[in-house]
Amino acid sequence: MVFKLRVTLSGIKGFFRVYHVHGATTLYTLHKQIRSDLEFPQDQLIMFKALDITGAVVGRYGLFDLGWGTVDQTPLEKVVKAGATDFVYFYDVTNRKSVNIAVEGEVEGSRVSPDFPYLAEVKGPNPIEFENGYVAFEDLPDKQRRLPGEDDEDDDDLDLEDLDDEEEEEDEDGKEIFDESEQ
């Protein structure tokens, strides 16, 4: 059985990753693949918080046994059979940095190895870019969304034609500033 997982960031439409993951893949193998693809730091404690359809916690899996098992001994299929439909994957537990993982169902006819989750779709830069101030076009307020060349009625900027009509600049004492290169 191969599952389709969608990795997203809360409140950001300009980012997602879609993985095809074999049911026998451990959460640790999934962690290593996501950490590698999204360039997360390697020296942090990690945890998968499994949620059911109502948002209730059905398990917490980390490097240490938190009562449900460890990530290296827990296959994805076992967690899904226990009722998990979503995960919050904390890639930095100390600083509470996480991404959301939704189980979107099964993928028919896919031959994915349990050792290597397959990255099927990509949108947007890695999460660190959003922390550094990157804003995706989809996440801009409607007022600021415009493509190059589109007119904006609220734009108070001068057009190039208006620049030609401007009078010569004057210095503080009222004298005209003369630029010899204009002759």
TORKOL-4160 file (C-alpha; in steps of 0.2 Angstrom, whole numbers, padded with zeros to 4 digits, m for minus):
183
<pt num="1" X="0000" Y="0000" Z="0000"/>
<pt num="2" X="0007" Y="0017" Z="m0005"/>
<pt num="3" X="0000" Y="0033" Z="0003"/>
<pt num="4" X="m0001" Y="0051" Z="m0004"/>
<pt num="5" X="0005" Y="0063" Z="0009"/>
<pt num="6" X="0004" Y="0082" Z="0007"/>
<pt num="7" X="0016" Y="0093" Z="0017"/>
<pt num="8" X="0010" Y="0111" Z="0020"/>
<pt num="9" X="0014" Y="0126" Z="0031"/>
<pt num="10" X="m0001" Y="0134" Z="0041"/>
<pt num="11" X="m0008" Y="0149" Z="0033"/>
<pt num="12" X="0003" Y="0149" Z="0017"/>
<pt num="13" X="m0004" Y="0144" Z="0000"/>
<pt num="14" X="0013" Y="0146" Z="m0009"/>
<pt num="15" X="0021" Y="0130" Z="m0002"/>
<pt num="16" X="0017" Y="0112" Z="m0003"/>
<pt num="17" X="0026" Y="0095" Z="m0006"/>
<pt num="18" X="0017" Y="0079" Z="m0011"/>
<pt num="19" X="0026" Y="0062" Z="m0006"/>
<pt num="20" X="0021" Y="0045" Z="m0011"/>
<pt num="21" X="0026" Y="0034" Z="0004"/>
<pt num="22" X="0025" Y="0015" Z="0005"/>
<pt num="23" X="0015" Y="0009" Z="0020"/>
<pt num="24" X="0030" Y="0000" Z="0027"/>
<pt num="25" X="0041" Y="0016" Z="0028"/>
<pt num="26" X="0045" Y="0020" Z="0046"/>
<pt num="27" X="0042" Y="0038" Z="0052"/>
<pt num="28" X="0060" Y="0039" Z="0054"/>
<pt num="29" X="0064" Y="0036" Z="0036"/>
<pt num="30" X="0050" Y="0049" Z="0031"/>
<pt num="31" X="0058" Y="0061" Z="0043"/>
<pt num="32" X="0075" Y="0059" Z="0035"/>
<pt num="33" X="0068" Y="0062" Z="0018"/>
<pt num="34" X="0058" Y="0077" Z="0022"/>
<pt num="35" X="0073" Y="0084" Z="0032"/>
<pt num="36" X="0084" Y="0082" Z="0017"/>
<pt num="37" X="0072" Y="0089" Z="0004"/>
<pt num="38" X="0067" Y="0104" Z="0015"/>
<pt num="39" X="0084" Y="0107" Z="0022"/>
<pt num="40" X="0079" Y="0106" Z="0040"/>
<pt num="41" X="0093" Y="0106" Z="0053"/>
<pt num="42" X="0100" Y="0089" Z="0057"/>
<pt num="43" X="0104" Y="0092" Z="0076"/>
<pt num="44" X="0086" Y="0095" Z="0082"/>
<pt num="45" X="0074" Y="0083" Z="0092"/>
<pt num="46" X="0059" Y="0079" Z="0081"/>
<pt num="47" X="0042" Y="0072" Z="0084"/>
<pt num="48" X="0027" Y="0067" Z="0074"/>
<pt num="49" X="0010" Y="0071" Z="0082"/>
<pt num="50" X="m0003" Y="0060" Z="0074"/>
<pt num="51" X="m0021" Y="0067" Z="0073"/>
<pt num="52" X="m0038" Y="0059" Z="0068"/>
<pt num="53" X="m0051" Y="0067" Z="0058"/>
<pt num="54" X="m0058" Y="0077" Z="0072"/>
<pt num="55" X="m0041" Y="0084" Z="0077"/>
<pt num="56" X="m0039" Y="0073" Z="0092"/>
<pt num="57" X="m0021" Y="0066" Z="0096"/>
<pt num="58" X="m0020" Y="0048" Z="0092"/>
<pt num="59" X="m0001" Y="0046" Z="0095"/>
<pt num="60" X="0015" Y="0055" Z="0097"/>
<pt num="61" X="0031" Y="0047" Z="0090"/>
<pt num="62" X="0049" Y="0054" Z="0093"/>
<pt num="63" X="0066" Y="0048" Z="0094"/>
<pt num="64" X="0062" Y="0042" Z="0112"/>
<pt num="65" X="0047" Y="0032" Z="0116"/>
<pt num="66" X="0033" Y="0044" Z="0121"/>
<pt num="67" X="0020" Y="0031" Z="0125"/>
<pt num="68" X="0016" Y="0026" Z="0107"/>
<pt num="69" X="0033" Y="0020" Z="0100"/>
<pt num="70" X="0048" Y="0027" Z="0092"/>
<pt num="71" X="0049" Y="0034" Z="0075"/>
<pt num="72" X="0062" Y="0021" Z="0069"/>
<pt num="73" X="0050" Y="0007" Z="0075"/>
<pt num="74" X="0034" Y="0014" Z="0068"/>
<pt num="75" X="0028" Y="0011" Z="0050"/>
<pt num="76" X="0017" Y="0024" Z="0042"/>
<pt num="77" X="0003" Y="0011" Z="0039"/>
<pt num="78" X="0002" Y="0006" Z="0057"/>
<pt num="79" X="m0002" Y="0024" Z="0062"/>
<pt num="80" X="m0014" Y="0027" Z="0048"/>
<pt num="81" X="m0023" Y="0011" Z="0053"/>
<pt num="82" X="m0024" Y="0018" Z="0071"/>
<pt num="83" X="m0034" Y="0032" Z="0064"/>
<pt num="84" X="m0022" Y="0046" Z="0059"/>
<pt num="85" X="m0027" Y="0057" Z="0045"/>
<pt num="86" X="m0015" Y="0071" Z="0048"/>
<pt num="87" X="0002" Y="0074" Z="0057"/>
<pt num="88" X="0011" Y="0089" Z="0064"/>
<pt num="89" X="0029" Y="0085" Z="0060"/>
<pt num="90" X="0040" Y="0095" Z="0072"/>
<pt num="91" X="0057" Y="0096" Z="0064"/>
<pt num="92" X="0063" Y="0107" Z="0079"/>
<pt num="93" X="0054" Y="0103" Z="0095"/>
<pt num="94" X="0063" Y="0115" Z="0105"/>
<pt num="95" X="0058" Y="0130" Z="0095"/>
<pt num="96" X="0041" Y="0123" Z="0090"/>
<pt num="97" X="0044" Y="0123" Z="0072"/>
<pt num="98" X="0033" Y="0112" Z="0062"/>
<pt num="99" X="0025" Y="0107" Z="0045"/>
<pt num="100" X="0008" Y="0099" Z="0043"/>
<pt num="101" X="0006" Y="0082" Z="0034"/>
<pt num="102" X="m0011" Y="0077" Z="0027"/>
<pt num="103" X="m0014" Y="0059" Z="0022"/>
<pt num="104" X="m0023" Y="0061" Z="0006"/>
<pt num="105" X="m0027" Y="0043" Z="0002"/>
<pt num="106" X="m0019" Y="0029" Z="m0007"/>
<pt num="107" X="m0009" Y="0029" Z="m0024"/>
<pt num="108" X="m0014" Y="0015" Z="m0035"/>
<pt num="109" X="m0001" Y="0006" Z="m0046"/>
<pt num="110" X="0014" Y="0015" Z="m0038"/>
<pt num="111" X="0030" Y="0005" Z="m0035"/>
<pt num="112" X="0038" Y="0016" Z="m0021"/>
<pt num="113" X="0052" Y="0008" Z="m0010"/>
<pt num="114" X="0049" Y="0007" Z="0009"/>
<pt num="115" X="0067" Y="0014" Z="0010"/>
<pt num="116" X="0064" Y="0030" Z="m0001"/>
<pt num="117" X="0048" Y="0040" Z="m0001"/>
<pt num="118" X="0045" Y="0048" Z="m0018"/>
<pt num="119" X="0044" Y="0067" Z="m0020"/>
<pt num="120" X="0030" Y="0068" Z="m0032"/>
<pt num="121" X="0025" Y="0087" Z="m0033"/>
<pt num="122" X="0034" Y="0103" Z="m0027"/>
<pt num="123" X="0027" Y="0121" Z="m0025"/>
<pt num="124" X="0037" Y="0135" Z="m0018"/>
<pt num="125" X="0053" Y="0137" Z="m0009"/>
<pt num="126" X="0058" Y="0128" Z="0007"/>
<pt num="127" X="0051" Y="0134" Z="0023"/>
<pt num="128" X="0066" Y="0143" Z="0029"/>
<pt num="129" X="0063" Y="0156" Z="0015"/>
<pt num="130" X="0046" Y="0160" Z="0023"/>
<pt num="131" X="0054" Y="0163" Z="0040"/>
<pt num="132" X="0066" Y="0175" Z="0031"/>
<pt num="133" X="0052" Y="0186" Z="0024"/>
<pt num="134" X="0047" Y="0178" Z="0007"/>
<pt num="135" X="0029" Y="0180" Z="0003"/>
<pt num="136" X="0022" Y="0169" Z="m0011"/>
<pt num="137" X="0010" Y="0178" Z="m0024"/>
<pt num="138" X="m0005" Y="0168" Z="m0018"/>
<pt num="139" X="m0002" Y="0174" Z="0000"/>
<pt num="140" X="m0002" Y="0193" Z="m0005"/>
<pt num="141" X="m0017" Y="0203" Z="0000"/>
<pt num="142" X="m0028" Y="0206" Z="m0016"/>
<pt num="143" X="m0024" Y="0224" Z="m0016"/>
<pt num="144" X="m0005" Y="0220" Z="m0019"/>
<pt num="145" X="m0008" Y="0206" Z="m0032"/>
<pt num="146" X="m0003" Y="0212" Z="m0049"/>
<pt num="147" X="0008" Y="0205" Z="m0062"/>
<pt num="148" X="0021" Y="0216" Z="m0071"/>
<pt num="149" X="0012" Y="0226" Z="m0085"/>
<pt num="150" X="m0005" Y="0226" Z="m0076"/>
<pt num="151" X="m0012" Y="0244" Z="m0072"/>
<pt num="152" X="m0017" Y="0248" Z="m0055"/>
<pt num="153" X="m0030" Y="0262" Z="m0053"/>
<pt num="154" X="m0024" Y="0266" Z="m0035"/>
<pt num="155" X="m0006" Y="0268" Z="m0041"/>
<pt num="156" X="0000" Y="0286" Z="m0037"/>
<pt num="157" X="0017" Y="0284" Z="m0046"/>
<pt num="158" X="0022" Y="0295" Z="m0060"/>
<pt num="159" X="0021" Y="0288" Z="m0078"/>
<pt num="160" X="0036" Y="0290" Z="m0089"/>
<pt num="161" X="0026" Y="0303" Z="m0099"/>
<pt num="162" X="0024" Y="0314" Z="m0084"/>
<pt num="163" X="0043" Y="0314" Z="m0081"/>
<pt num="164" X="0045" Y="0323" Z="m0098"/>
<pt num="165" X="0033" Y="0337" Z="m0093"/>
<pt num="166" X="0041" Y="0341" Z="m0076"/>
<pt num="167" X="0049" Y="0358" Z="m0075"/>
<pt num="168" X="0068" Y="0360" Z="m0073"/>
<pt num="169" X="0073" Y="0357" Z="m0055"/>
<pt num="170" X="0077" Y="0372" Z="m0044"/>
<pt num="171" X="0090" Y="0374" Z="m0031"/>
<pt num="172" X="0086" Y="0379" Z="m0013"/>
<pt num="173" X="0090" Y="0397" Z="m0018"/>
<pt num="174" X="0078" Y="0397" Z="m0032"/>
<pt num="175" X="0091" Y="0396" Z="m0046"/>
<pt num="176" X="0089" Y="0383" Z="m0060"/>
<pt num="177" X="0100" Y="0368" Z="m0059"/>
<pt num="178" X="0109" Y="0366" Z="m0075"/>
<pt num="179" X="0116" Y="0349" Z="m0081"/>
<pt num="180" X="0129" Y="0351" Z="m0094"/>
<pt num="181" X="0126" Y="0333" Z="m0101"/>
<pt num="182" X="0109" Y="0339" Z="m0106"/>
<pt num="183" X="0115" Y="0350" Z="m0121"/>
